[in-house]
Amino acid sequence: RGTAFVTAYKAVPADLRSIGGPKDGWVQDSVVQEIDVATGKLLFEWHSLGNVPLSESLQAGSPSAKTASKKAPLDYFHVNSISDGPNGTILVSARNTSTIYLLGRDGHVIWRLGGKHSQFGPKAAVTFYFQHDARLHPDGTLSLFDNGGIPRKEPHSRPLLLKVDQHAKRVTILKTFVAPTKIASPYEGDTELLPDGGAFVGWGGVPKLTEFAPDGKVRFQLSLPY
C-alpha cells in the first residue's frame, strides 16, 4: 500500500523507583511508526511509554535498571518487529518484555501474548523469551523466532508456528523448527514460512541459515563467516 513500518527509540527521563531504579533515571521509549513512502507523511505513531508499564519488562530489578542514566538509559521494551494484523491492526514484538502486542489504530493494546501478563493460554504454549519476527498469517497462525536468549532461559532457540484462537484466547503449538545441533541464538533471528509448510530460518547472533522441510528435517544449511 506504499507505506513503511519503522522502529525507533528515544531516551527520556523517568522515575524508575517502581522497578528498582533511580528517581532521576532514564529509559528508552520504543516508537512504532507507519509512514507514507511517497510523501513522508506520518500515518501512525505509537509509544511504549504510556501504553506498556515499566513493570512488564524483564529488565525490572536488573543491574541495568538500577544504574539507568542519560548515558545508559534502560531499554525496558525493545521493539524489534512490526507487521500487519487483521482489520488494520498492528502486531508488535518486544524483546525485553518477551511479549507480542496487537495494537488498534487508536493506539490501545488489544491483547498481549506471552510475557508477564499474557491474555492467552495455556502457559506452555505462550512461554517464549526475547522473541523476534512475529507475524500473523491469514490462516490464523502466528510465526515467531523464540530466542531463549541471553540470559539463557531455554536450552536452545525454537522458531515457532502457533495456532492462535483470538476469541477463545487459546494457543496451540503447531510446529517447532529445531536445528540438529540445538542452536541457541543470543539475539536477533527470523522465521520465514515457506509455501510447502517448511521454513527458512536465520539464526541471528549465530551466523547460520537453515531451510527446514515441513516435517522439521533440514533440507539446507549455510554457515556464514563471522
N, C-alpha and C positions, 0 to 999 in steps of 0.2 A: 504493500500500500504506500510505498515511498517514504516510510519513516524508519528511524533507527532508535533502538533502546541503548541507553548509555548509563553506566555506573559511575558514581563519583563519590568522593569523600571530602568532608570539610571538618577541620578541627575547631571545636568550640569549647569555651569554658563551661564547667558543670560541677555541681556539688555531688561528689561520689561517695559520700559517707554511708549511703544506704547499701553499698556493695564493698565496703571496706577500704574505700579510697579517701583522698583528702577533700576537704570542703572546697578548696580552690583548685580543683583538678581540671583536667582537660579530657575530652572524649571525641572520637571520630563519629560524626554523623554520616551514616550511609545514605546516599541520594540515588533515586531512580528517576530517570527522565525518558520521555519519548519526544523525539524531535523530527520535524518535517525536514527531509534532506534537501529539498529544492530551495526552500525559503529560510531554513534555520529557525523557524518558529517553534517555540516550546509548547507542546501539546499536553504534556502531563508531567507533573513533578511530585515526588513523594519522599518524605524524610523518615528515617527510622526513629529519630528522636521525636517524642511527642506521640508516636504510634506504637512503639515497642519499648517497654520499660527496661531500664538497665539490668534489673534483676533476672531477666530472661537469659542473660549472657552466661556462657560457661566460663567467662573471664571474671565473673563476680568473685571477690575474695582472693583473687590471684595476686602474685607479686606485681604484675603489670597494672592491676587496679590500684594497689596500694601506693605505687610510685608514679601514677599518671600525672603528666605535666604538659606544658605547652610544647616542650621539646620532644616528649614521648607520650602523646595522647593515647588513651585506651581505645583500642579498636573493638568495641563491645559487640558489634553486629556483623560487620564484614560482608556486605552484599557481594556475591560472586556470580550470579546468573539471573537473567531476566528473560521471560518468554511469555507468549500469549496463553491466556487461559480461555475458558468458554465464555461466550457472550460478552466479549470486550474486556474481560478481567485480565489481570496481570499476575503471573506466577514469579515469585522471587525466592531465591535461595540465599540463606545467611549462614556462613561458615561458623561464626562464633556463638550462635545460639543453637546450632545443629537443628534448624527448623526451616521448613518450607512454608511460605505465606502466600495465600491467594488474596489479592487486593482488588477492591472495587475501584471504579474510575473516580469516585469521590474521595478515594484515599483510605477508606476504612478497611481493616483486616477482616475478610470474610471468614477465613479459617486458618488454623495452624496445623501442620502435620509434622510430627517429630518434636524433639526438644522437651523442655520442662513442662509445657502446657499444651501438649498435643490434644486436639479435639477428635482424634481418630484412634482406633484400637484395632486389634489387640496390641499390647505393648511390644511383643516380639516382632511384629511386622513394621512398627514405626520407630524402632530404635536404630538410629544410624548417627554417625559422628562426622562433623566437618565436611559435609557433602558438597558436591559441585554439580553443575549442569543439570538442573531439574527441569524436566519438560513434560507437560501434559499432552497426550495424544488424542486424536478424535475418537478412538475406541474406548476411552475412559481409563487407559493405562497411564502410568507415570514412570518415567525413567530417571535415574539419577546415578551419580558416582559416589558411593559411600566410602570415604577415605579410611575411616578408622584411626588414622591420623597421627599427629603429634599434638598433645601427648598420646601415646598409644592406648586406644580404647578397645580395639579389636585386633585379633591375630593377623588379619590381612584385609586388604581392600575388597569391596564387593560391589561391582556395578550391578544395579538392581532394576528389575522391572516389576512394578506393583500394579495391582488392580485396585482402583480407588472408587468406592461407593460413596459419593458425596452426600447422599441423602441419609443413608444408614450410618455414616461415619465409620465405615469398616474398610480395612485394608487387607489384601491378600498378597503374599509374595508369589509371583508367577515364575520368575526366573532369577537366578544369580549367575553371573559370569565370573568364574574364579580361575586365575591362571594356575597351571600345574605347579609352578614354583611359589605359589601363595604370595604374590607381590603385595607389599604394604607401601602405599604411596603417602608421603608425609604432607603433601599439599598439591592442589590443582587436580586435574583429571577430567575425563569426559566419557560419555557413553552415547554412541550413535547407533540407533536401531536400524537394522537392515530389512529390506522388503521380505526376505525369506524367513524372518524370525530370528536371525542371528544378530550379532552386534559387533561394532568396531570400537575398540576402547583405547583411549590414550591415557597412560598411567601417570601423567602429571610430573611430579617430582622424581619419578623413576623413568629413565629415558627409554621406554619401550612402547610399542604399539602392537595390539593383538586383535586379530579378527577371529570371532567365535562363530561356530555353526549353531543352528537352533538348539541342538542338544547340549551345548556348552563345550564341545570339543574345539580345540584350537585348530583353525584352518591356516593361519598365517601369523607369524610374529616377526617384528623388526626391532632390533636393538640399535639405538642411536648413539653417536659419540657423545661424550659428556658435554 
